[in-house]
Amino acid sequence: MAQANTLERPQDDSVAASEAAEVAALVARSRAAQAQIENYSQEQVDALIRAMVWAVAKPGVAEMIAQHTVDETQLGNYDGKYLKIFRKTRATLMDIIDDKSVGVIEEDKARNIVKIAKPVGVIGALSPSTNPEATPVIKAISAVKGRNSIIVAPHPRAKLTNKLICDLMREAIVKMGAPADLVLSIDTPSVNKTNELMIQCDRVLATGGGAMVTAAYSSGTPALGVGVGNAVITVDETADLDDAAEKIRMSKTLDLAASCSSDNSVILVDAIYDAMLAKLIEKGGFVLDDAAKAKFQSVLWTDGHINAKVVAQPPQFIADFAGFDIPEGTQFFIIPETGHGPDHPFSGEKMTVAMALYRAKDIDEAIKLTNDIQSYQGQGHSCGIYSQSDANIMKLANATRTSRVMVNQPQSASNSGNLWNGMRQTFSLGCGSWGGNGTNNNITWRDLINETWVSKPLATPKTLPSDEILFGDVMARLA
């Protein structure tokens, strides 16, 4: 996920030393708090995370946080922020509240193995400017569900929002009889403090810009990072076009495309190209001509990086800033594209209400386009398809280098989990080796614990089969 701007580095060694000491003090407090809940029961843990979510998501508070987030970050919109803090946090709590995370959490009777959950310790969490309202909450309840403590390092553009949310959770934790320092925030963030946190904590949970995720993997601390978004969506000849158009609009405009899961490219197959494009236009899509495309491109990227001034902004603001006209009612931009890679920047992640539009002969060409586009950016993250053909769905799933294929669902609202699917709720989406990550998971509490495996002898020991059974016809073929 791209960041909207960068952090300032310390000016001299004395500043760096002072910031390292500040982080060390936070980590010490966090460790002391974690030690106090290390032996909490499942009931105590679950009561804590219920309180943490209620403190920020209850009526009145959720509205305040949503508005505060928009006012501070100037990214996205109120409706998107409200959905995340009010609905997404509830859905995440619901998703994990019945999970057993204390004591024996799994028993494999066939192998006579019992798995016991144990806390990691202090989680160092990075929170981006684009989802600062729900990310600290979701990461915090995942940490505490595993009887860990957490320190959240926010993006500077969202530091006040982060402090507000962490303070509300801390107050709730105290009311539940636990130590407030289970949740701590770095209130005046810097690159050096974030780097120190990643070095000094026990596990890093990094959601943020590519450079910061790379730093997390280089910190020497076990890290869970995420890759770049750039979702590619295919609409095939069997799709319900009205349903697809509405869900693409919903996904593309949610929180003004602040999420890296927003539809960045849409591929329409020949058979439905004209009809589907017409429906996207009916839903508020505006097709940019070559002149408008060039103007938009000139302001969307500066020195090869996404321009923070246009990230997650309304269409009219972007059009005015770039200097082209749009009709009233425009909700998102449609940019016809044929290529991919650095010479075709619209094929990459845009973090704006803009989608690149591609035309494909059939599902096979759509798959090739998906892989080509994501070989530039977004490989391993996610893609989607609107289709009624299981054959096409599975062909796309088998042939793409992706961790998630969302079927007939609004991408940005679905791949991190939602009420209408079974995906784990999170804002941390692992991209596997394709995206340079150590996991493909929708990262949650299970990724933030240690597990002790207790192995007892089998009642009946396994026996090796004969060579004829074990090697089959390979023996003859190699003779």
C-alpha positions as CSV (number, residue, x, y, z in Angstrom):
1,M,0.0,0.0,0.0
2,A,1.5,3.4,-1.0
3,Q,1.9,6.1,1.5
4,A,0.7,9.7,0.9
5,N,4.0,11.3,2.0
6,T,7.3,10.6,3.7
7,L,8.7,10.9,7.2
8,E,11.5,13.2,8.2
9,R,14.8,11.6,9.2
10,P,16.7,12.7,12.4
11,Q,19.2,15.5,11.8
12,D,22.1,14.2,14.0
13,D,23.2,11.4,16.2
14,S,22.0,13.0,19.4
15,V,18.5,13.1,18.0
16,A,18.7,9.5,17.0
17,A,20.0,8.5,20.4
18,S,17.3,10.4,22.2
19,E,14.6,8.8,20.0
20,A,16.0,5.3,20.5
21,A,15.8,5.9,24.3
22,E,12.2,7.1,24.0
23,V,11.2,3.9,22.1
24,A,13.1,1.8,24.6
25,A,11.1,3.3,27.4
26,L,7.9,2.6,25.5
27,V,8.9,-1.0,24.9
28,A,9.7,-1.5,28.6
29,R,6.3,-0.2,29.6
30,S,4.7,-2.5,26.9
31,R,6.6,-5.5,28.2
32,A,5.6,-4.9,31.8
33,A,1.9,-4.7,30.7
34,Q,2.1,-7.8,28.5
35,A,3.5,-9.8,31.4
36,Q,0.4,-9.0,33.5
37,I,-1.9,-10.6,31.0
38,E,0.3,-13.5,29.9
39,N,-1.7,-15.9,31.9
40,Y,-5.1,-14.4,31.3
41,S,-8.0,-16.8,30.6
42,Q,-9.9,-16.9,27.3
43,E,-12.8,-15.1,28.9
44,Q,-10.6,-12.3,30.2
45,V,-8.9,-11.8,26.8
46,D,-12.2,-11.8,25.0
47,A,-13.7,-9.2,27.4
48,L,-10.7,-7.0,26.7
49,I,-11.0,-7.0,23.0
50,R,-14.8,-6.4,23.2
51,A,-14.1,-3.4,25.3
52,M,-11.5,-2.1,23.0
53,V,-13.8,-2.2,20.0
54,W,-16.8,-0.8,21.8
55,A,-14.7,2.2,23.1
56,V,-14.1,3.4,19.5
57,A,-17.0,2.0,17.6
58,K,-20.0,2.9,19.8
59,P,-22.6,5.3,18.5
60,G,-21.4,8.9,18.8
61,V,-17.7,8.0,19.1
62,A,-17.5,6.4,15.7
63,E,-18.9,9.5,14.1
64,M,-16.5,11.7,15.9
65,I,-13.5,9.5,14.9
66,A,-14.6,9.4,11.3
67,Q,-14.8,13.2,11.1
68,H,-11.6,13.7,13.0
69,T,-9.8,11.3,10.6
70,V,-11.0,13.2,7.5
71,D,-10.2,16.6,9.1
72,E,-6.6,15.6,10.0
73,T,-5.6,13.5,7.0
74,Q,-7.6,15.2,4.3
75,L,-7.8,11.8,2.7
76,G,-10.9,9.9,1.8
77,N,-14.4,10.9,3.0
78,Y,-16.5,10.7,6.0
79,D,-18.7,7.8,4.8
80,G,-15.7,5.6,4.1
81,K,-14.1,6.4,7.4
82,Y,-17.3,5.8,9.3
83,L,-17.9,2.4,7.6
84,K,-14.4,1.3,8.7
85,I,-14.5,2.4,12.3
86,F,-18.1,1.5,12.9
87,R,-18.6,-1.6,10.8
88,K,-15.2,-3.0,9.9
89,T,-14.1,-3.1,13.6
90,R,-17.3,-4.9,14.6
91,A,-16.9,-7.4,11.8
92,T,-13.4,-8.1,12.8
93,L,-14.3,-8.6,16.4
94,M,-17.1,-11.0,15.3
95,D,-14.7,-12.8,13.2
96,I,-12.3,-13.7,16.0
97,I,-14.3,-13.5,19.2
98,D,-15.2,-17.2,19.2
99,D,-11.7,-18.4,18.3
100,K,-9.8,-20.2,21.0
101,S,-6.5,-18.4,21.4
102,V,-5.6,-19.5,25.0
103,G,-4.2,-22.9,25.9
104,V,-4.8,-25.8,23.6
105,I,-6.0,-24.4,20.3
106,E,-5.8,-27.4,18.1
107,E,-5.6,-31.2,18.4
108,D,-4.6,-33.5,15.6
109,K,-5.7,-36.9,16.8
110,A,-4.5,-38.7,13.8
111,R,-0.9,-37.5,14.4
112,N,-1.3,-37.4,18.2
113,I,-0.2,-33.7,18.3
114,V,-1.6,-31.0,20.5
115,K,-0.9,-27.3,19.8
116,I,-0.7,-24.7,22.6
117,A,-0.9,-21.0,22.0
118,K,1.6,-18.7,23.7
119,P,2.1,-15.0,23.3
120,V,4.9,-13.4,21.3
121,G,5.3,-10.4,23.5
122,V,5.4,-6.8,22.2
123,I,4.0,-6.3,18.7
124,G,5.4,-3.3,16.8
125,A,2.6,-2.1,14.4
126,L,2.9,0.3,11.6
127,S,-0.3,2.2,10.6
128,P,-0.7,4.1,7.3
129,S,-2.3,7.5,6.6
130,T,-4.8,5.9,4.3
131,N,-6.6,3.7,6.9
132,P,-5.7,5.2,10.2
133,E,-9.1,4.9,11.8
134,A,-9.5,1.1,11.9
135,T,-6.0,-0.2,11.4
136,P,-4.8,0.5,15.0
137,V,-8.0,-1.1,16.4
138,I,-7.8,-4.2,14.2
139,K,-4.1,-4.8,14.9
140,A,-4.6,-4.1,18.6
141,I,-7.4,-6.6,19.1
142,S,-5.4,-9.2,17.1
143,A,-2.4,-8.6,19.4
144,V,-4.4,-8.8,22.6
145,K,-6.3,-11.8,21.4
146,G,-3.0,-13.6,21.5
147,R,-2.2,-12.1,25.0
148,N,0.4,-9.7,23.5
149,S,0.8,-5.9,23.9
150,I,1.1,-3.5,21.0
151,I,2.9,-0.2,20.2
152,V,1.5,1.6,17.1
153,A,3.7,3.8,15.0
154,P,1.4,6.0,12.9
155,H,2.1,8.0,9.7
156,P,2.7,11.6,10.7
157,R,-0.3,12.7,8.7
158,A,-2.5,10.6,11.0
159,K,-0.7,10.9,14.3
160,L,-3.5,12.7,16.2
161,T,-6.1,10.3,15.0
162,N,-3.9,7.4,16.1
163,K,-3.4,8.9,19.5
164,L,-7.2,9.5,19.9
165,I,-8.0,5.9,19.1
166,C,-5.2,4.4,21.2
167,D,-6.2,6.6,24.2
168,L,-9.8,5.4,23.9
169,M,-8.7,1.8,23.9
170,R,-6.4,2.4,26.8
171,E,-9.2,3.9,28.9
172,A,-11.4,0.9,28.1
173,I,-8.6,-1.5,29.0
174,V,-8.2,0.1,32.4
175,K,-11.9,-0.1,33.1
176,M,-11.7,-3.8,32.4
177,G,-9.0,-4.1,35.1
178,A,-6.0,-4.6,32.8
179,P,-3.0,-2.3,32.3
180,A,-3.4,0.6,29.9
181,D,0.0,0.0,28.4
182,L,-1.2,-3.0,26.5
183,V,-1.8,-0.4,23.9
184,L,0.7,2.4,23.3
185,S,1.2,4.9,20.5
186,I,4.2,6.8,19.2
187,D,2.7,10.2,19.5
188,T,5.4,12.2,17.6
189,P,6.5,9.8,14.9
190,S,9.6,9.8,12.9
191,V,11.5,7.3,10.6
192,N,14.1,6.7,13.3
193,K,11.5,6.0,16.0
194,T,9.7,3.6,13.7
195,N,12.9,1.8,12.8
196,E,13.8,1.6,16.5
197,L,10.4,0.1,17.3
198,M,10.9,-2.5,14.7
199,I,14.3,-3.4,16.1
200,Q,13.2,-3.5,19.7
201,C,9.9,-5.2,19.6
202,D,9.2,-9.0,19.3
203,R,7.3,-9.1,16.0
204,V,6.6,-6.4,13.4
205,L,3.2,-6.0,11.8
206,A,3.9,-3.6,8.9
207,T,1.2,-1.9,6.9
208,G,2.4,1.1,5.0
209,G,4.6,2.2,2.1
210,G,7.0,-0.1,0.3
211,A,10.1,1.4,1.8
212,M,8.7,0.9,5.4
213,V,7.7,-2.7,4.7
214,T,11.2,-3.3,3.3
215,A,12.7,-1.8,6.5
216,A,10.5,-4.1,8.6
217,Y,11.9,-7.1,6.9
218,S,15.4,-5.7,7.3
219,S,15.0,-4.9,11.0
220,G,16.3,-8.2,12.3
221,T,12.9,-8.8,14.0
222,P,10.5,-11.4,12.7
223,A,8.1,-9.3,10.5
224,L,4.8,-9.7,8.8
225,G,4.7,-7.2,5.9
226,V,2.3,-6.6,3.0
227,G,2.8,-6.0,-0.7
228,V,1.6,-3.4,-3.1
229,G,-2.1,-3.5,-4.1
230,N,-3.1,-2.7,-7.8
231,A,-6.1,-5.1,-8.1
232,V,-7.1,-6.1,-11.6
233,I,-10.7,-7.0,-12.2
234,T,-12.1,-9.0,-15.1
235,V,-15.7,-8.9,-16.4
236,D,-16.4,-11.9,-18.7
237,E,-19.3,-12.6,-21.1
238,T,-21.3,-14.5,-18.5
239,A,-21.4,-11.7,-15.9
240,D,-24.4,-9.9,-14.6
241,L,-23.4,-6.6,-16.0
242,D,-25.7,-4.4,-13.8
243,D,-24.4,-6.1,-10.7
244,A,-20.8,-5.9,-11.8
245,A,-21.1,-2.2,-12.7
246,E,-22.6,-1.3,-9.3
247,K,-20.0,-3.3,-7.4
248,I,-17.1,-1.8,-9.3
249,R,-18.5,1.7,-8.7
250,M,-18.9,0.8,-5.0
251,S,-15.3,-0.5,-4.7
252,K,-13.7,2.2,-6.8
253,T,-15.3,5.1,-4.8
254,L,-15.2,3.6,-1.2
255,D,-13.3,6.1,0.9
256,L,-12.3,7.8,-2.4
257,A,-10.0,4.9,-3.2
258,A,-7.8,5.3,-0.1
259,S,-7.5,1.5,0.0
260,C,-4.8,-0.3,-2.0
261,S,-7.4,-2.9,-2.7
262,S,-9.4,-0.5,-4.9
263,D,-10.0,-1.6,-8.5
264,N,-7.0,-0.2,-10.4
265,S,-7.6,-1.9,-13.7
266,V,-10.7,-3.4,-15.2
267,I,-10.6,-5.8,-18.1
268,L,-13.7,-6.2,-20.3
269,V,-13.9,-9.1,-22.7
270,D,-15.0,-8.3,-26.3
271,A,-18.5,-9.9,-26.0
272,I,-19.6,-7.4,-23.4
273,Y,-17.2,-4.5,-23.8
274,D,-19.6,-1.9,-25.2
275,A,-22.5,-2.8,-23.0
276,M,-20.4,-2.9,-19.8
277,L,-18.6,0.3,-20.6
278,A,-22.0,2.0,-21.0
279,K,-23.1,0.7,-17.6
280,L,-20.0,2.0,-16.0
281,I,-20.7,5.4,-17.5
282,E,-24.3,5.2,-16.2
283,K,-22.8,4.6,-12.7
284,G,-20.9,7.8,-12.8
285,G,-17.7,6.8,-14.7
286,F,-16.2,9.4,-17.0
287,V,-13.9,8.3,-19.8
288,L,-10.9,10.5,-20.2
289,D,-9.8,11.5,-23.7
290,D,-6.1,11.7,-24.6
291,A,-5.7,15.3,-23.5
292,A,-7.4,14.8,-20.1
293,K,-5.4,11.6,-19.6
294,A,-2.1,13.5,-20.2
295,K,-3.1,16.3,-17.8
296,F,-4.1,13.7,-15.1
297,Q,-0.9,11.8,-15.5
298,S,1.1,15.0,-15.1
299,V,-0.3,15.6,-11.6
300,L,-0.8,12.1,-10.4
301,W,2.9,11.3,-10.3
302,T,5.8,13.4,-9.3
303,D,9.4,12.1,-9.7
304,G,7.9,8.6,-10.2
305,H,5.9,8.7,-7.0
306,I,2.2,9.1,-6.4
307,N,1.4,12.8,-5.6
308,A,0.1,13.1,-2.1
309,K,-2.0,16.1,-3.1
310,V,-4.4,14.0,-5.3
311,V,-4.5,10.7,-3.2
312,A,-8.0,9.8,-2.1
313,Q,-9.5,13.1,-3.3
314,P,-12.9,13.8,-4.9
315,P,-13.1,13.7,-8.7
316,Q,-13.9,17.4,-9.0
317,F,-10.8,18.3,-7.0
318,I,-8.6,16.2,-9.2
319,A,-10.1,17.6,-12.4
320,D,-9.7,21.2,-11.2
321,F,-6.1,20.5,-10.0
322,A,-5.2,18.8,-13.3
323,G,-7.1,21.3,-15.5
324,F,-9.7,19.4,-17.3
325,D,-13.5,19.5,-17.3
326,I,-15.8,16.7,-16.0
327,P,-19.6,16.4,-16.1
328,E,-21.7,16.8,-13.0
329,G,-22.2,13.5,-11.3
330,T,-18.8,12.1,-12.1
331,Q,-17.8,9.6,-9.4
332,F,-14.7,8.0,-11.0
333,F,-12.5,8.2,-14.0
334,I,-12.1,5.6,-16.7
335,I,-8.8,5.7,-18.5
336,P,-8.5,3.6,-21.7
337,E,-5.2,1.7,-21.7
338,T,-3.4,-0.9,-23.8
339,G,0.0,-1.4,-22.2
340,H,1.6,-2.0,-18.9
341,G,4.8,-1.1,-17.1
342,P,6.6,2.2,-16.3
343,D,5.8,3.5,-19.8
344,H,2.1,3.1,-19.0
345,P,1.9,4.4,-15.4
346,F,-1.9,4.1,-15.3
347,S,-1.4,0.3,-15.3
348,G,0.0,0.7,-11.7
349,E,-1.5,1.6,-8.4
350,K,-3.2,5.0,-8.4
351,M,-4.9,5.5,-5.0
352,T,-7.4,7.8,-6.7
353,V,-10.9,7.3,-8.0
354,A,-9.4,6.3,-11.4
355,M,-9.3,2.9,-13.2
356,A,-7.4,1.8,-16.2
357,L,-9.7,0.1,-18.8
358,Y,-8.5,-2.8,-20.9
359,R,-10.1,-4.8,-23.7
360,A,-9.5,-8.5,-24.0
361,K,-10.6,-11.0,-26.6
362,D,-11.5,-13.7,-24.1
363,I,-10.7,-15.0,-20.6
364,D,-7.3,-16.3,-21.8
365,E,-6.3,-12.9,-22.9
366,A,-7.7,-11.3,-19.7
367,I,-5.5,-13.7,-17.7
368,K,-2.4,-12.7,-19.7
369,L,-3.3,-9.0,-19.2
370,T,-3.8,-9.6,-15.5
371,N,-0.4,-11.2,-15.1
372,D,1.3,-8.6,-17.3
373,I,-0.2,-5.7,-15.3
374,Q,0.6,-7.2,-12.0
375,S,4.2,-8.1,-13.0
376,Y,4.6,-4.3,-13.0
377,Q,2.8,-3.7,-9.7
378,G,0.6,-5.7,-7.3
379,Q,1.7,-9.3,-7.9
380,G,0.5,-11.6,-5.2
381,H,-2.0,-9.2,-3.7
382,S,-5.4,-9.8,-5.3
383,C,-7.5,-9.8,-8.4
384,G,-11.2,-10.3,-9.1
385,I,-13.7,-11.5,-11.6
386,Y,-17.4,-11.0,-12.4
387,S,-18.6,-14.2,-13.9
388,Q,-21.1,-17.0,-13.7
389,S,-18.7,-19.5,-15.2
390,D,-16.9,-21.7,-12.7
391,A,-14.6,-22.8,-15.5
392,N,-13.5,-19.2,-16.2
393,I,-13.2,-18.4,-12.5
394,M,-11.0,-21.4,-11.8
395,K,-8.9,-20.8,-15.0
396,L,-8.2,-17.3,-13.7
397,A,-7.4,-18.5,-10.2
398,N,-5.1,-21.2,-11.4
399,A,-3.2,-19.1,-13.9
400,T,-2.6,-15.8,-11.9
401,R,0.1,-15.2,-9.4
402,T,-2.3,-13.9,-6.7
403,S,-3.2,-14.7,-3.1
404,R,-6.9,-13.7,-3.4
405,V,-9.4,-14.0,-6.2
406,M,-12.7,-12.2,-5.3
407,V,-15.7,-13.5,-7.3
408,N,-18.7,-11.2,-7.9
409,Q,-17.7,-8.9,-5.0
410,P,-16.6,-5.3,-4.7
411,Q,-12.9,-5.8,-4.4
412,S,-11.9,-3.1,-1.9
413,A,-14.6,-4.0,0.5
414,S,-14.2,-7.8,0.2
415,N,-10.6,-9.0,0.0
416,S,-9.9,-8.0,3.6
417,G,-13.0,-9.8,4.7
418,N,-16.6,-8.8,4.9
419,L,-19.9,-10.1,6.1
420,W,-20.8,-11.5,2.6
421,N,-17.7,-13.8,2.4
422,G,-15.6,-16.1,4.6
423,M,-12.3,-14.2,4.3
424,R,-10.5,-13.3,7.5
425,Q,-11.1,-9.7,8.5
426,T,-7.9,-7.6,8.5
427,F,-6.2,-4.7,6.9
428,S,-3.0,-6.6,6.5
429,L,-3.0,-8.7,3.3
430,G,0.0,-11.0,2.8
431,C,1.1,-11.3,-0.8
432,G,3.3,-14.4,-0.5
433,S,6.6,-14.8,-2.3
434,W,5.1,-13.1,-5.4
435,G,4.9,-9.8,-3.4
436,G,8.0,-10.4,-1.3
437,N,6.1,-11.4,1.8
438,G,6.5,-14.4,4.1
439,T,2.8,-15.2,4.1
440,N,-0.3,-15.2,1.8
441,N,-2.6,-14.9,4.8
442,N,-5.2,-12.3,5.7
443,I,-3.1,-11.6,8.8
444,T,-4.9,-11.9,12.1
445,W,-4.2,-13.1,15.7
446,R,-3.1,-16.6,14.6
447,D,0.0,-14.9,13.0
448,L,0.8,-13.1,16.2
449,I,1.4,-16.0,18.5
450,N,3.9,-18.7,19.2
451,E,2.7,-22.3,19.2
452,T,4.1,-25.2,21.2
453,W,3.5,-28.6,19.6
454,V,3.1,-31.5,22.1
455,S,3.8,-34.8,20.3
456,K,2.9,-38.1,21.9
457,P,3.7,-41.6,20.5
458,L,1.2,-43.0,18.1
459,A,-0.8,-45.9,19.4
460,T,0.3,-47.8,16.3
461,P,3.6,-46.7,14.9
462,K,3.7,-45.9,11.2
463,T,5.5,-48.5,9.0
464,L,7.3,-47.9,5.8
465,P,5.6,-49.4,2.7
466,S,7.5,-51.7,0.4
467,D,9.7,-50.1,-2.3
468,E,7.3,-51.3,-4.9
469,I,4.5,-49.3,-3.3
470,L,6.6,-46.3,-2.3
471,F,8.4,-45.8,-5.6
472,G,6.0,-47.4,-8.1
473,D,7.1,-47.6,-11.7
474,V,9.8,-45.0,-11.1
475,M,12.2,-47.9,-10.1
476,A,11.7,-49.6,-13.5
477,R,12.0,-46.3,-15.4
478,L,15.3,-45.5,-13.7
479,A,16.7,-49.0,-14.0
